[in-house]
C-alpha cells in the first residue's frame, strides 16, 4: 500500500518504547525530556532499530519499502543507510581506537560528549570525575536536568531509528556483540556513577536476552506492517507474529 499522508512512520512507532517512559509534562511549555533521558532514549532507539535491521538484514530491500515514500527510491535509500551508519562507526573507531562496546556507549555517551565538550570543554566521564572530586555534584546534576522539547526528541528519534536499521543490517555481528555486552557484561561502577549524577536509570540494569528483545521488536513491526503494509507481511516473514498475537488475544 502506498504511504498515506498523516500515517505514523515505523521508526516513529518504535520510538515510543523509550519515549513513553521518559516524557514529562509541565504546566506551561508542553511536554519534554530531561537531557539525560533524551540521550539514553536515542541510544535505546538506535539499539531497537539495529536489532530490527539485524533480524531482517537479508530483507532490507523489502523493509525499506515501509521507510521511503517513493518505491523507486529504495536502492538510493539503502545506499544512504550504508553510508551514514558506516561513517558513524568509522568516526567512533578513529576517535576511541576500538569498536563500540554497546549502543549506550556508541550513541548516548558520544552524543552527550559532543554537547558537553562544546559547552564545557570536557567529555562526560571527565566532568563526572571533576564533580565528584570537587564535591560539586549538585551543580553537575543541573546539566542532566536541562529540557528537550518532545517535538525535537521525536524527530531525532525517527532519524536515529532509520540509521539504526541500517547499522543492524550492515553490521549484524557487531550489533549482536554490542547488545550482549550491554546486558550481560554491564560495568556496574559506571552504572552507579551515572545514577549518582542524576541519570534516571534503575538501580540495576534489566537483563533481557537478545532473543527476547528481538521478539518484542518484531511483534511491534508485525503489528505496524499488518495495518499499513499488509502485502509485506509474508515477504518480511512476519505473519506468524500477527497470528500469534491474535491467538493470544483470543485466549485472554
N, C-alpha and C positions, 0 to 999 in steps of 0.2 A: 504494500500500500504506500502511496506517496506521502511525504511529510505534510501534515495539516497544520496550518498556522495556529499557534497557541498551544499545541500539544507539548507535554513535558519531554525534555530530552532524556536519553538513557543515563548520561552522567549526572544530570540534574537529579533524577530519581535516586541514584545510588548515593549522591552526596548527602541525602537526608539521614543516612545511617549515622554519620558523625555529627551532622549539624543539629539534629533534634535534641541531642544530649548537651549541646554547648550553647544554644541560643538563650539569651537573656533579654528581658524587656524592661525598659524604663518608662516612667510615666510620660515624659516628653522626650522626643527624639527617636522613637522607634526601637526596633529590635537590633541587637548587636551581639558580638562575641568578644570576650576578653582576648587580647592579642596572644596570650599564651595558648588559649584554647584554639584560636584561629590557626596557628602554625601546626598544632597537633592534628587538627581537623584536616589540613591539607595533606599531611603525611599519611593519615588513615585513608583518605580518599584516593590518593595515588596508589597506596598498597592494595585497596579493594579492587580498583580497576586493573592493576597489574595482575592480580590473581585471575580476573576475568580474561585478560589477554593471554595469560599463560595457559589457562584451561581450554581456550579455543584458538590457540596460536596457528593451528592449521586451517582455520576458517576465518581468518581476519578479513579476507575479501568479502565474505558474506556479512560478518559482523559490522563492517564499515558501512554497509548499506543502511544501517539504522543510525549512523553517525553523521552522514552528509545528506544534504537536502537534494542534491543532484546526483543521480546514479552514475553519470558519465564522469564524475569527479573522484570516483572511488580509488583508482590507481594513484592519482595525484595525491590524494589524502593519505594513503598508505606510505607513500614516499615521504610526505611531510612528517608522519609519526615516526618513521625510522630515523629521520634526520634530527628531530628535536630530542628524542629520547637518547640517541647516541651522543649527541652534543652534550647533554647534561651529564651523562655518565663519564664521558671523556674529561670534562672540566673537573668533575669531582675527583677522578683518579689523579689528574695532574696536580690538583691542589693538595690532596690528602696523601697521595702516594700509595693508595690501595683501593680496592673495590669497597663500596659501602657495605657495612655490616647489617644494616636494617633500613627500612623506609623512614623510620623516625630519624635516624642518623642522616640519611640521604636527602630527605625533604625538610622535615620540621626543623632540625637543628641548623641546616645550611641556610634556610630561609630566614630564620631568626638571626643568625650570624650576619647576614647581609644587611639587615636593618640596624643591628647593634653596632657593627663596625662603622657604618655610615654615621650613626648618631654619636657614638662614644669612643670609637677607635679601638674597641676590644670585642672579641667574639664572646659567645655565651659562657663557655667554661671559664674563661679568664675573669669575666665580670662576676660570676658566682664566687670564684676563689677570692677576688678582691673584696666582695661584700662580706664574706664570712670572716676574712682576716681583719677587716676594719670594723666589724660589728655593725655594718650599715645594711642589715638585711631588710629592714622596713623600707628604706629608700629604694633598694634594689627591687623589691616586690612591686613598686609602682610601675616599673617597666612592664610587668606581666598583666597589669590591670588596665592598660590602655584599651580603648574600644575600637572595634572594627565593625562598620555598619553591615547588617545582614546581606544587603544587596551586593556589596563588594565581595563578601565571603562566598556568596552563592556563585557569582560569576567566576571567581578564581577557582572554585571547586570544580566547576564544569570543565574548565580548561585543563586543570591538573588531571582530571579524570580521563580526558582524551589522551593525554600524553602517557598516563599510567597504563592504559590499554596497549599503547604502542610498546612501552617498555617491557611489559609482561610477554608480549607477542614475540619480540625480537631477542629478549634475554630471559627465556623461561627458566633455565637452570639457576641463574643468578637470583631471579625472583624467588625461587624456592629456598635457596640458601638464606637470603635476607629475611624471609618470613620466619624460617625456623630459628635463626639467630635471635630474632626479636622475642619469640615466645617460648624458647627452650633454653637460651643462654643469656638471660637478662642480667645486665650489670646492675645489681641491686644498690650499690653505693651511689651510682649516678642517679638511679631512680629516686632514692631517698633525698639526694641533694635537690633534685627538681621539685619534689614535694615541699621541702623546707623553704624554697624560694617562692612558693605560692602557686606552682603549676597544678591545675586541677586534675590530678590523676589518682587512681585508687591507691590504697596503702601497698597493695601487692598487685603485680600485673596478672591479668586473666590468662589462663592457659587454654588456648583454642587450637586444635590441630589444624594443619594445612587442609586436610580433607574436610573437616567440619566447616571451616570458614569458606572453602570453595563451594560447598553445598549450599550454604546460605546465599552466597553471591549469585550462583546460577539459578536458584529459586526466584530471586528478585528479577533477574534478567528474563527468565522464562515468563513471569507474570507480565512484565512490560511488553515482551515480544508478542504474547498471545493477544494483547489488547490493541497494539498499534501496528504490528508486522506479523500477523499470524502465518503468512506464507513462508516465513523464515524459521518457524519452529523446527521443522524437520531438517532443513539444511544445517541448522546450528545444533542439532541433536538435543533439543530442549523439551520436546513434547512429553517425555517421561516425567519431568519436573512438574509440568502443569497437571498431568493426570494424577500424580502422587498428591499434589496439593488438593485437588478436587476430591480424591479418595479420602484424605484425612478430614476434610470439612464435612463429609457425609457421615463419618464415624464419630464426630464430636457433637 
